[in-house]
Amino acid sequence: MDRDAGVTGMDSLFSEGTRRGARGALVAAALVVAALVVAASAVPALAQDGPGLRAGLSASPDQIFFGGHYVTQPLTGMLRFQPNLEVGLGGGQTTIAFNGEFALWRKISPDWHLYLGGGPSILAVTHQHRDDTDIDPGFNLVAGLRRRGGAFFELKIGRIDSPSFKALVGFTIR
């Protein structure tokens, strides 16, 4: 095998546009992580409750996703801020979503809370067969059940450019 042919083949796999798109996705992810760290670092102002992990499935695009979140103590009354970062894989694209969601929590039994809410999203979408990354706005409507101890189940309906539907499970570390 001609060694130069192998190098040329690798160069075609990583065209300038692909490298530019990957850099854009990394910059977007870094900005999202920085925003999450800033939000989580305001301990006195937000009276934090805890970080956690989440994973699930989405539709439109059809993806499996995973991520992390932070749930605050009530900001006022039953209102909590629960920002989260989710990375979706599949459907010919990679989606990185930062969701700034607020929810009203209500205790429905000694062991369970129901929460309903929503909030804006910033999405970085890298397509497998295109040489760019799109940064798009979105909005999510959220409904969930959280069990005492940290386990939860959540459904999201997306608007604008957010995935149209998500079902997920997770755990908040307390």
C-alpha positions as CSV (number, residue, x, y, z in Angstrom):
1,M,0.0,0.0,0.0
2,D,1.3,3.4,-0.9
3,R,1.9,5.3,2.3
4,D,1.1,8.7,0.7
5,A,-2.3,7.3,-0.4
6,G,-3.2,6.5,3.1
7,V,-2.3,10.0,4.3
8,T,-4.4,11.5,1.5
9,G,-7.3,9.3,2.5
10,M,-7.1,10.5,6.1
11,D,-7.0,14.1,4.9
12,S,-10.2,13.6,3.0
13,L,-11.9,12.2,6.1
14,F,-11.0,15.3,8.0
15,S,-11.6,18.1,5.6
16,E,-11.2,21.7,6.6
17,G,-15.0,22.1,6.9
18,T,-15.2,19.1,9.2
19,R,-12.4,20.4,11.4
20,R,-14.2,23.8,11.5
21,G,-17.5,22.1,12.5
22,A,-15.8,20.1,15.2
23,R,-14.1,23.2,16.6
24,G,-17.5,25.0,16.6
25,A,-19.1,22.1,18.5
26,L,-16.3,22.1,21.0
27,V,-16.6,25.9,21.5
28,A,-20.3,25.6,22.0
29,A,-19.9,22.7,24.5
30,A,-17.3,24.7,26.4
31,L,-19.6,27.7,26.6
32,V,-22.4,25.5,27.8
33,V,-20.2,23.8,30.5
34,A,-19.0,27.3,31.6
35,A,-22.6,28.5,32.0
36,L,-23.5,25.4,34.0
37,V,-20.4,25.9,36.2
38,V,-21.3,29.5,36.8
39,A,-24.9,28.7,37.6
40,A,-23.8,25.9,40.0
41,S,-21.2,28.0,41.7
42,A,-23.6,30.5,43.1
43,V,-24.2,28.5,46.3
44,P,-25.6,31.2,48.6
45,A,-27.8,32.8,45.9
46,L,-29.3,29.6,44.6
47,A,-29.3,27.4,47.7
48,Q,-28.2,24.4,45.7
49,D,-29.7,21.0,46.2
50,G,-27.5,18.7,44.2
51,P,-26.0,17.5,40.9
52,G,-27.0,14.4,39.1
53,L,-26.8,12.2,36.0
54,R,-29.5,11.5,33.3
55,A,-29.9,9.4,30.2
56,G,-32.7,8.6,27.8
57,L,-34.1,8.5,24.3
58,S,-35.4,11.3,22.0
59,A,-37.5,11.6,18.9
60,S,-37.0,14.0,16.0
61,P,-34.0,13.4,16.0
62,D,-34.0,9.8,17.0
63,Q,-31.1,9.7,19.5
64,I,-29.9,8.2,22.7
65,F,-28.6,10.9,25.1
66,F,-26.8,11.3,28.4
67,G,-25.9,14.2,30.5
68,G,-25.8,15.9,33.8
69,H,-28.0,18.4,35.8
70,Y,-28.1,20.5,38.9
71,V,-31.3,20.9,41.0
72,T,-31.6,23.9,43.3
73,Q,-33.5,24.3,46.6
74,P,-36.8,26.2,45.9
75,L,-36.0,29.7,44.6
76,T,-39.4,30.9,45.8
77,G,-42.3,28.8,47.0
78,M,-42.2,25.6,44.9
79,L,-40.1,27.0,42.0
80,R,-36.7,25.3,41.4
81,F,-34.1,25.9,38.7
82,Q,-32.7,22.7,37.2
83,P,-30.2,23.5,34.4
84,N,-29.0,20.5,32.5
85,L,-26.6,19.5,29.7
86,E,-27.4,16.6,27.4
87,V,-25.4,15.1,24.6
88,G,-27.4,13.2,22.0
89,L,-26.0,10.6,19.5
90,G,-27.6,9.1,16.5
91,G,-30.0,10.1,13.7
92,G,-27.0,11.2,11.6
93,Q,-26.0,14.0,14.0
94,T,-24.6,14.8,17.4
95,T,-26.6,17.3,19.5
96,I,-25.3,19.1,22.6
97,A,-28.2,20.8,24.4
98,F,-28.0,23.2,27.4
99,N,-31.4,23.5,28.9
100,G,-32.2,26.2,31.5
101,E,-35.4,24.8,32.9
102,F,-37.5,26.0,35.8
103,A,-40.1,23.8,37.4
104,L,-42.8,23.9,40.0
105,W,-42.5,21.0,42.5
106,R,-45.4,19.5,44.4
107,K,-45.2,16.7,47.0
108,I,-47.8,14.1,46.0
109,S,-46.9,11.5,48.6
110,P,-44.3,11.0,51.4
111,D,-41.9,9.6,48.8
112,W,-42.7,11.3,45.5
113,H,-42.7,14.8,44.0
114,L,-44.4,15.8,40.8
115,Y,-42.8,18.7,38.8
116,L,-44.0,20.6,35.8
117,G,-42.1,23.4,34.0
118,G,-40.1,24.5,31.1
119,G,-37.3,26.7,29.8
120,P,-35.1,27.8,26.9
121,S,-32.4,25.7,25.2
122,I,-29.3,26.3,23.3
123,L,-28.4,23.5,20.9
124,A,-25.2,22.8,19.0
125,V,-26.0,20.3,16.2
126,T,-23.2,18.7,14.2
127,H,-24.5,16.7,11.1
128,Q,-22.5,13.7,10.0
129,H,-22.8,14.5,6.3
130,R,-22.3,18.2,6.4
131,D,-19.2,20.3,7.2
132,D,-20.7,22.6,9.8
133,T,-22.3,22.9,13.2
134,D,-25.6,24.7,13.7
135,I,-26.3,26.7,16.9
136,D,-30.1,26.8,17.4
137,P,-32.5,28.0,20.0
138,G,-35.1,25.7,21.5
139,F,-37.7,25.5,24.3
140,N,-38.8,22.5,26.4
141,L,-41.9,21.7,28.4
142,V,-41.0,19.3,31.2
143,A,-43.0,16.9,33.4
144,G,-41.4,14.6,35.9
145,L,-41.7,12.4,39.0
146,R,-38.9,12.4,41.6
147,R,-38.6,9.8,44.3
148,R,-37.2,10.6,47.7
149,G,-33.5,9.6,47.6
150,G,-32.9,11.0,44.1
151,A,-34.2,8.8,41.3
152,F,-36.5,10.4,38.8
153,F,-38.4,9.9,35.5
154,E,-38.9,12.8,33.1
155,L,-40.7,13.6,29.9
156,K,-39.9,16.6,27.7
157,I,-41.8,18.1,24.7
158,G,-39.5,20.3,22.6
159,R,-40.4,23.4,20.6
160,I,-38.6,25.5,18.1
161,D,-35.4,23.4,17.3
162,S,-35.4,21.2,20.4
163,P,-36.0,17.5,19.9
164,S,-39.7,17.0,19.7
165,F,-39.9,14.4,22.5
166,K,-37.6,13.0,25.2
167,A,-38.1,10.3,27.8
168,L,-35.4,9.9,30.5
169,V,-34.4,8.6,33.8
170,G,-31.8,9.9,36.2
171,F,-30.5,10.3,39.7
172,T,-29.8,13.4,41.8
173,I,-26.9,13.0,44.2
174,R,-27.9,14.3,47.7
